[in-house]
Amino acid sequence: MVQTVGVRVPAPQHIYMGHFVQKIFSGSSNPLLAEKISIDISSKLGLIHLDRFSDGEIWIKYEENLRGNDIYLVQSTNAPAENILELALMIDAARRASSQRINVVIPYFGYSRQDRKVSPRVPISAKVVMDLFCEAGADRIITMDLHSTAIQGFTSIPVDNLYGSMVLLPTVKNYFNNQKIENITVLSPDMGSSKLNQRYAKWLSSDFALIDKRRYEHNQSEVVAVVGNPENKHILMVDDIIDTAGTIINAAKVAKERGALSVTVAATHGVFSGQAVEKIESSDIDKVFITDTIANNNRKLINKIETISSSKVFAEAITRVHTGGSVSELFKTRNIQ
């Protein structure tokens, strides 16, 4: 017996058949973003039935013809891990339905932080997840801000890694302009994000500073030193992921202790595990900008946190892939070089 707890998306007005017709389907991890993407493409989400059997096993069925179509499956692979399995089954079902091309749109690629062996006898989880999608039948992956760009080399299929800065940079600029903030220093919260923060410093024509952070446990770190002077400056920190928020909270505390006037944070993926939101609320951080690559609509986010939609960037990338256009030109049109 099937117990329906999944996502049922409205059927399109016209059920298309034929070669390379574009169709977009949503998994259950982020249906709101998928719907926004379809609206920006002037399309409608295809009809897919996602159910669970009484024992929890996933059951999937496309409710329209896919033969010869160019399809796009939108699904972030954040926790729970069922999101990964659901996407793999969606890919397999589309392949068995004779789709011409299966393009997987993964706004947030879960497990991307486990991209190498950091100690003996551990998996390279990002490679395992990538292999799963490729073996299931994916022809292309479109994602945003992989934790490491080297992950693109884990597969022989095309991987389009879009930049979160295409979403966040215009918002940050407008925020500073509206607040009449000029004396800005971009502060990298750790060595790993220094190149990203240096690019923001270049785009904003601002100073750059760096925090030397040492990690001694999973999700635990300590600030050792600050290179640069945050005194009497408005600080911007940029990262790809906010997970427990420990890194940015510690960095903000250090910046304020050294005379920073305000601290603004911009991050692509808001994971917000554990008590991250509550910690941000009581921290020295004044404002946080994130994108909607991870669905946080069922969580109580605070006024400090503002979500900016990434749908237009994904919609334009999908359109360029479908029409044979250049995805890299998308970066130039948004002044992200």
C-alpha positions as CSV (number, residue, x, y, z in Angstrom):
1,M,0.0,0.0,0.0
2,V,1.3,3.4,-0.9
3,Q,1.2,6.2,1.6
4,T,1.4,9.6,-0.2
5,V,3.6,12.1,1.6
6,G,5.5,13.4,-1.4
7,V,5.2,16.3,-3.8
8,R,2.6,16.5,-6.5
9,V,3.2,19.3,-8.9
10,P,0.4,20.8,-11.0
11,A,0.2,19.3,-14.5
12,P,1.2,21.5,-17.4
13,Q,-1.6,22.8,-19.7
14,H,-0.1,21.0,-22.7
15,I,1.5,17.6,-22.5
16,Y,4.3,17.8,-25.1
17,M,5.8,15.0,-27.1
18,G,8.8,15.1,-29.4
19,H,12.5,15.7,-29.7
20,F,14.3,17.9,-27.2
21,V,11.2,19.6,-25.7
22,Q,12.3,21.2,-22.4
23,K,10.6,19.9,-19.2
24,I,11.4,20.7,-15.6
25,F,10.6,18.5,-12.7
26,S,11.1,19.0,-9.0
27,G,12.1,16.6,-6.3
28,S,10.9,17.1,-2.7
29,S,14.0,18.8,-1.2
30,N,13.3,22.3,-2.7
31,P,10.1,22.5,-4.6
32,L,9.7,26.3,-4.1
33,L,13.0,27.1,-5.8
34,A,12.0,24.7,-8.7
35,E,8.7,26.5,-9.1
36,K,10.5,29.9,-9.2
37,I,12.9,28.6,-11.8
38,S,10.1,27.3,-14.0
39,I,8.3,30.7,-13.7
40,D,11.5,32.5,-14.8
41,I,11.7,30.2,-17.8
42,S,8.1,31.0,-18.6
43,S,7.3,27.3,-18.2
44,K,5.4,25.0,-15.8
45,L,6.7,22.2,-13.6
46,G,6.1,18.8,-15.1
47,L,3.9,16.4,-13.2
48,I,5.8,13.8,-11.1
49,H,4.4,11.7,-8.3
50,L,6.7,11.2,-5.3
51,D,5.4,8.8,-2.7
52,R,6.6,6.7,0.2
53,F,5.5,3.1,0.9
54,S,4.4,2.4,4.5
55,D,8.0,1.1,5.2
56,G,9.5,4.3,4.0
57,E,10.8,3.2,0.6
58,I,10.6,5.8,-2.1
59,W,8.3,5.4,-5.1
60,I,8.4,7.7,-8.2
61,K,6.4,8.0,-11.3
62,Y,6.4,10.6,-14.0
63,E,2.9,11.5,-15.0
64,E,3.7,12.5,-18.6
65,N,5.6,11.3,-21.6
66,L,9.4,11.9,-21.5
67,R,10.4,10.2,-24.8
68,G,12.9,12.3,-26.7
69,N,12.7,15.2,-24.2
70,D,15.4,17.4,-22.7
71,I,14.5,17.2,-19.0
72,Y,15.8,19.1,-15.9
73,L,15.5,17.6,-12.5
74,V,15.8,20.1,-9.6
75,Q,16.9,18.7,-6.3
76,S,19.3,19.8,-3.6
77,T,21.1,17.0,-1.8
78,N,21.3,18.4,1.7
79,A,20.3,16.1,4.6
80,P,18.4,13.9,4.9
81,A,20.3,11.5,2.7
82,E,17.0,10.4,1.2
83,N,17.2,13.4,-1.0
84,I,20.2,11.8,-2.8
85,L,18.5,8.5,-3.2
86,E,15.3,10.2,-4.4
87,L,17.3,12.1,-7.1
88,A,19.0,8.9,-8.2
89,L,15.7,7.2,-8.7
90,M,14.3,10.2,-10.6
91,I,17.3,10.0,-12.9
92,D,16.8,6.3,-13.4
93,A,13.1,6.6,-14.1
94,A,13.7,9.4,-16.6
95,R,16.4,7.2,-18.4
96,R,14.1,4.2,-18.6
97,A,11.3,6.5,-20.0
98,S,13.6,7.3,-23.0
99,S,14.5,10.9,-22.1
100,Q,16.9,12.3,-24.7
101,R,19.0,14.3,-22.2
102,I,18.8,14.2,-18.4
103,N,20.1,17.4,-16.8
104,V,20.4,17.3,-13.0
105,V,20.1,20.7,-11.3
106,I,21.6,20.5,-7.8
107,P,21.4,23.9,-6.2
108,Y,23.3,22.6,-3.2
109,F,25.5,19.6,-3.7
110,G,25.6,17.8,-0.4
111,Y,28.7,15.9,0.7
112,S,30.9,18.3,-1.4
113,R,33.0,19.1,1.7
114,Q,34.2,15.5,1.8
115,D,36.2,15.8,-1.4
116,R,39.5,14.2,-0.4
117,K,41.0,11.8,2.1
118,V,42.0,13.8,5.1
119,S,42.9,10.7,7.2
120,P,43.3,7.0,6.6
121,R,40.3,4.7,6.0
122,V,37.7,7.4,5.1
123,P,35.6,7.7,1.9
124,I,35.8,10.4,-0.7
125,S,32.0,11.0,-0.3
126,A,31.7,13.6,-2.9
127,K,33.0,11.1,-5.5
128,V,30.6,8.5,-4.3
129,V,27.6,10.8,-4.7
130,M,28.8,12.0,-8.1
131,D,29.2,8.4,-9.3
132,L,25.7,7.5,-8.1
133,F,24.1,10.2,-10.3
134,C,26.3,9.4,-13.3
135,E,25.6,5.7,-13.1
136,A,21.9,6.3,-12.7
137,G,22.0,8.1,-16.1
138,A,22.6,11.8,-15.7
139,D,24.0,13.6,-18.8
140,R,24.9,16.9,-17.2
141,I,25.0,18.5,-13.7
142,I,24.2,22.1,-13.0
143,T,25.1,23.3,-9.5
144,M,26.2,26.3,-7.5
145,D,29.3,27.0,-5.5
146,L,30.8,23.5,-5.1
147,H,32.9,23.5,-2.0
148,S,35.8,22.5,-4.2
149,T,35.9,23.0,-7.9
150,A,38.0,19.9,-8.2
151,I,34.8,17.9,-7.8
152,Q,34.0,18.7,-11.4
153,G,36.8,16.3,-12.3
154,F,35.2,13.4,-10.5
155,T,33.1,12.6,-13.6
156,S,33.4,12.7,-17.4
157,I,30.0,14.4,-17.9
158,P,29.7,18.2,-18.1
159,V,29.4,20.0,-14.7
160,D,28.4,23.6,-14.7
161,N,29.4,25.2,-11.4
162,L,27.5,28.5,-11.1
163,Y,28.8,31.3,-8.8
164,G,26.7,32.3,-5.7
165,S,28.3,35.7,-6.2
166,M,26.0,36.2,-9.2
167,V,23.1,36.3,-6.7
168,L,24.8,37.8,-3.6
169,L,27.1,40.5,-5.0
170,P,24.3,42.8,-6.3
171,T,22.4,42.5,-3.0
172,V,25.5,43.3,-0.9
173,K,26.3,46.3,-3.1
174,N,22.7,47.6,-2.7
175,Y,22.7,47.0,1.0
176,F,25.9,49.0,1.5
177,N,24.7,51.8,-0.8
178,N,21.4,52.1,1.0
179,Q,23.2,52.2,4.4
180,K,25.6,54.8,2.9
181,I,28.5,52.5,4.0
182,E,31.8,53.3,2.2
183,N,34.7,52.3,4.5
184,I,34.5,48.5,3.9
185,T,37.0,45.8,4.6
186,V,36.4,42.3,3.2
187,L,37.5,39.8,5.9
188,S,38.1,36.2,5.0
189,P,37.0,34.1,8.0
190,D,39.5,31.4,7.2
191,M,42.3,30.5,4.7
192,G,40.0,28.3,2.6
193,S,37.7,31.2,1.6
194,S,40.5,33.7,1.1
195,K,40.3,33.7,-2.8
196,L,36.6,34.2,-2.7
197,N,36.9,37.1,-0.3
198,Q,39.7,38.6,-2.3
199,R,37.4,38.6,-5.4
200,Y,34.8,40.5,-3.4
201,A,37.4,43.0,-2.2
202,K,38.3,43.6,-5.9
203,W,34.6,43.9,-7.0
204,L,33.9,46.3,-4.1
205,S,37.2,48.2,-4.4
206,S,37.7,47.7,-0.7
207,D,40.5,46.6,1.7
208,F,41.1,42.9,2.4
209,A,41.9,41.2,5.7
210,L,42.4,37.6,6.8
211,I,41.7,35.5,9.9
212,D,44.1,32.6,10.6
213,K,41.8,29.8,12.0
214,R,42.8,26.4,13.2
215,R,40.4,23.5,13.1
216,Y,40.9,20.9,15.8
217,E,37.6,19.0,15.6
218,H,34.8,18.5,13.1
219,N,32.7,21.8,13.2
220,Q,35.1,23.2,15.9
221,S,37.7,25.9,15.2
222,E,39.8,28.6,17.0
223,V,40.9,32.0,15.7
224,V,44.7,32.4,16.1
225,A,45.5,35.7,14.4
226,V,44.1,38.5,12.2
227,V,46.1,39.8,9.2
228,G,44.9,43.3,8.5
229,N,43.2,46.0,10.5
230,P,39.4,46.0,10.9
231,E,39.3,49.0,13.2
232,N,36.7,51.6,12.2
233,K,35.7,49.5,9.2
234,H,32.5,47.9,8.2
235,I,33.3,44.2,7.7
236,L,32.0,41.9,5.0
237,M,32.7,38.2,5.3
238,V,31.9,35.8,2.4
239,D,31.7,32.0,2.5
240,D,30.1,29.2,0.5
241,I,28.4,27.5,3.4
242,I,27.1,28.4,6.8
243,D,26.7,25.2,8.7
244,T,27.1,25.5,12.5
245,A,28.0,29.2,12.1
246,G,30.9,28.8,14.4
247,T,33.5,30.1,11.9
248,I,31.6,33.4,11.1
249,I,30.5,34.0,14.7
250,N,34.1,33.7,16.0
251,A,35.4,35.9,13.2
252,A,32.7,38.5,13.9
253,K,33.6,38.5,17.6
254,V,37.2,39.1,16.8
255,A,36.4,41.8,14.3
256,K,34.2,43.7,16.8
257,E,36.9,43.3,19.5
258,R,39.3,44.9,17.2
259,G,37.1,47.9,16.5
260,A,34.9,46.9,13.6
261,L,31.8,49.1,13.2
262,S,29.6,46.4,11.8
263,V,29.8,42.8,10.4
264,T,27.8,41.6,7.4
265,V,28.0,38.0,6.1
266,A,27.1,36.7,2.7
267,A,27.0,32.9,2.0
268,T,25.5,30.8,-0.8
269,H,24.3,27.8,1.2
270,G,22.4,28.2,4.5
271,V,22.7,24.7,6.1
272,F,22.1,26.1,9.6
273,S,22.6,22.8,11.5
274,G,22.1,22.5,15.2
275,Q,21.6,25.8,17.0
276,A,23.2,27.9,14.2
277,V,20.3,30.3,13.8
278,E,20.0,30.9,17.6
279,K,23.7,31.5,17.8
280,I,23.7,34.0,15.0
281,E,20.8,35.8,16.7
282,S,22.9,36.4,19.8
283,S,26.2,37.0,18.0
284,D,28.1,40.1,16.9
285,I,26.9,39.7,13.3
286,D,24.6,42.5,12.1
287,K,23.3,41.0,8.8
288,V,23.4,37.7,7.0
289,F,22.5,37.2,3.3
290,I,22.0,33.7,2.0
291,T,20.5,32.2,-1.2
292,D,17.6,29.7,-1.4
293,T,19.6,26.7,-2.6
294,I,18.5,25.0,0.6
295,A,14.9,25.2,1.6
296,N,14.6,26.9,5.0
297,N,11.0,27.9,4.6
298,N,10.0,25.4,7.3
299,R,12.4,26.9,9.8
300,K,12.0,30.1,11.8
301,L,14.7,32.3,10.4
302,I,15.5,35.6,12.3
303,N,15.4,39.2,11.1
304,K,19.2,39.2,10.8
305,I,19.0,36.6,8.0
306,E,17.7,37.6,4.6
307,T,17.2,35.0,1.7
308,I,17.9,36.0,-1.9
309,S,16.5,33.8,-4.6
310,S,18.9,32.1,-7.0
311,S,16.1,31.1,-9.4
312,K,17.0,33.7,-12.2
313,V,20.6,32.5,-12.4
314,F,19.5,28.8,-12.6
315,A,16.8,29.7,-15.1
316,E,19.3,31.5,-17.4
317,A,21.8,28.7,-17.1
318,I,19.1,26.1,-18.0
319,T,18.0,28.2,-21.0
320,R,21.6,28.4,-22.3
321,V,22.1,24.7,-21.9
322,H,18.8,23.9,-23.7
323,T,19.5,26.3,-26.6
324,G,23.2,25.4,-26.9
325,G,24.4,28.8,-25.6
326,S,27.5,29.5,-23.5
327,V,27.1,29.1,-19.8
328,S,30.4,30.9,-19.2
329,E,29.0,34.0,-21.0
330,L,26.5,34.1,-18.2
331,F,29.3,35.1,-15.8
332,K,30.3,38.0,-18.1
333,T,26.8,39.3,-18.4
334,R,26.6,39.6,-14.6
335,N,30.1,41.1,-14.3
336,I,31.5,38.0,-12.5
337,Q,34.8,37.3,-14.0
